[in-house]
Amino acid sequence: MRLKALLVDDEVNILKNLQLVVPWEQLDIDIIGLAKNGVVALELVKEYRPEIILCDIRMPVMDGFQFLEQLRLVDEVAEVIMVTGYQDFEYARSAIKLGVRDFILKPINYEELAQTVARLAGKISERKQGKLLDEQKLSRAMYMAYEKMLYDILMNYSSVHSQYLLQDDEHMNVEQLCYTVILADFDDYSQKCRSTNEMERKLWNFATRNVLQEALLPYCVQYAVLQMREGEWCILIEHSQLESEFAVEDVRMWTETLQEAVASNVKINLSMGIYPEQVTIQKLSDVYKKLQRAVHLTAEKDRSIIVCGDSEEHHDSNGDSLWEWIELLVSGLKQCNRQKTDSAIEGLTLHLYALSRQSPGRVAYIAHFVVLHLMREMREMEVLSASDELVIWARMEQSHRAKDMLAVIRQQVDVSLNAAMNKKTSDILMLSAKDYIHHHLSKDLGIDELADYLNISSSYFSLLFKQNFNETFVEYVTRQRMELAKSLLLLSDKSVTEIGKAVGYWERRYFSKVFQKYTGDIPSEFREKQKGKTNMA
């Protein structure tokens, strides 16, 4: 990390000696200019922003003290070593008030000066490195908060995030913020699952995400890569404003680049879904679901690129209804609610039966998709043992009709519910509780409401919650709200009152009190400190 120095003295010989005698190169310091008076020095400061300034006191036009006064109006952090032939206390006191770091008396002891410059350079480099690390940490924290908020929006976990995200940012306004949405999914997911163990699958997922994150860097676009679940990623390419002419050919080029990068580096093929319009942040969740349906319900997937608007032919006219039954089925599994799963399977069966009269060839494939979809969800819920999975895969390979696939779905549900009723009951209940909390974080949540949702007693809910999360329900909800509030304070300029409401506190004073207890600062102080760290670097 090289530093910059400015030398200021009206005596030419002293300037030359300062330039030649001090080992600037060894100290990683570049001399950006020589000045004979304060006026010239001030112009050089404005242009080059040196970190170290060696300055004489007695100079024509603008002396050292006048220069220091003007310097502090444009640069508060530059370190100054004053060179003077005067030992007057008043000079020293005045200089100290203006932030002089050290004094060197004439005639100059150049060895002493070199040591002073070396010490000062070391302190400046250490300080700059610390600020850089702080900036990187803050930048990373802000990006992680941004990714989490995007993920929550895609998953429809909260309806309040989007209206606060980055609104009033000096570079971006939420009314203009929009995205190109691409969904990436493993080809031959079922084959990969059967031929590899869990560790190999994790490595595949990790490697694929890394490649996706780096593949579009040459195009100089802002984007985020979010893993939605095993073998599935959402790539959001950010635009500052809605463009009247949407360049689908550019999106195809980006998509092909992503496919080729993963195929070359991870040896895995991805099929990709493209939404053919730019999407505002409020519509991300709906578009994600549409892309998911378009990609997963495509019969032939071999590094395919599926444009969602052209893919309506791939699913039935009541695709939304089909997806509702699937989501009800997953919800029932998470709640260990057999009545709900039975109702979902019945609705799914009737739906597929009606579809068979319109498109018989599609029914078996859709049922096959539902099996794979449930398999992924069960893995996320950790209710599927390796032996149970092998049994399901084996039966799935023997099933070619929709009726047989529905039997496999029933088997999956039975396996999941039986596992939950045994050792995993509390885990599944708490997973469902966690989902419910994140869906309703901006609302007034209580133990009774959660217990009623899970169909268990309030006392049993409190016991399970503490056992699973190692904190009480109130502590957990408060922590989630405070972390969200911190993100909103970092990423938006919304008022403290508005952010408090966004995280479930409708009374500003109470929100500030809880926030201060959690972070040590009231919300406004927290925001100013974090912005100060960013501006200092």
Beta strands, then each sheet from edge to edge (+ up, - down):
strand 1: 3-8
strand 2: 29-35
strand 3: 52-56
strand 4: 79-84
strand 5: 100-105
strand 6: 178-186
strand 7: 223-229
strand 8: 232-239
strand 9: 270-274
strand 10: 279-280
strand 11: 305-307
sheet 1: 2+ 1+ 3+ 4+ 5+
sheet 2: 7+ 8- 6+ 9- 11-
sheet 3: 7+ 8- 6+ 10-
end
